[in-house]
């Protein structure tokens, strides 16, 4: 398994905290804080697209 560098958790008030991570091979990871052994992985480009889409409001209907 690649060495994952996890960012500090992103937490909502009263909600689960999510963590984003990357590895030296261009992969990106998303997990629930405290459960870093179970994660979703894709390319850094896919993570970038996800973040930009969220910032653009494309996931607002989930709130």
Wavefront OBJ file of the C-alpha trace (Angstrom):
o trace
v 0.000 0.000 0.000
v 1.187 3.522 -0.773
v 2.059 5.960 1.949
v -0.969 8.239 2.336
v -0.514 11.761 3.678
v -3.804 12.716 5.338
v -4.967 16.327 5.704
v -6.574 17.535 8.938
v -10.230 16.457 9.178
v -13.025 18.582 7.723
v -15.833 18.530 10.284
v -19.358 19.849 10.260
v -21.101 20.718 13.488
v -22.471 17.469 14.896
v -21.480 15.503 11.785
v -18.828 12.995 10.861
v -15.430 14.357 9.938
v -13.950 13.590 6.549
v -10.269 13.451 5.638
v -8.593 13.912 2.274
v -5.225 12.410 1.488
v -2.714 11.965 -1.309
v 0.200 9.684 -2.037
v 3.426 10.156 -4.013
v 1.956 8.266 -6.996
v -0.754 10.799 -7.892
v -3.627 9.114 -6.072
v -6.171 10.870 -3.862
v -8.152 9.426 -0.950
v -11.313 10.283 1.005
v -12.241 8.658 4.318
v -14.171 9.221 7.521
v -11.838 10.434 10.266
v -10.929 7.555 12.527
v -11.514 4.952 9.806
v -8.460 5.643 7.618
v -8.077 1.948 6.764
v -11.305 2.169 4.713
v -11.210 4.776 1.961
v -12.325 5.747 -1.521
v -9.493 6.360 -3.967
v -9.129 7.958 -7.399
v -6.697 10.267 -9.169
v -5.759 13.702 -7.876
v -7.417 15.105 -11.002
v -10.698 13.428 -10.041
v -10.431 14.827 -6.494
v -9.736 18.296 -7.905
v -12.811 18.055 -10.160
v -14.948 16.908 -7.209
v -13.821 19.810 -5.026
v -14.370 22.362 -7.805
v -17.856 20.981 -8.500
v -18.749 21.134 -4.803
v -17.456 24.702 -4.593
v -19.556 25.565 -7.678
v -22.695 24.389 -5.861
v -23.306 21.201 -7.820
v -23.864 19.226 -4.581
v -25.979 21.825 -2.786
v -29.097 19.711 -3.290
v -27.570 17.158 -0.883
v -27.564 19.667 1.978
l 1 2 3 4 5 6 7 8 9 10 11 12 13 14 15 16 17 18 19 20 21 22 23 24 25 26 27 28 29 30 31 32 33 34 35 36 37 38 39 40 41 42 43 44 45 46 47 48 49 50 51 52 53 54 55 56 57 58 59 60 61 62 63
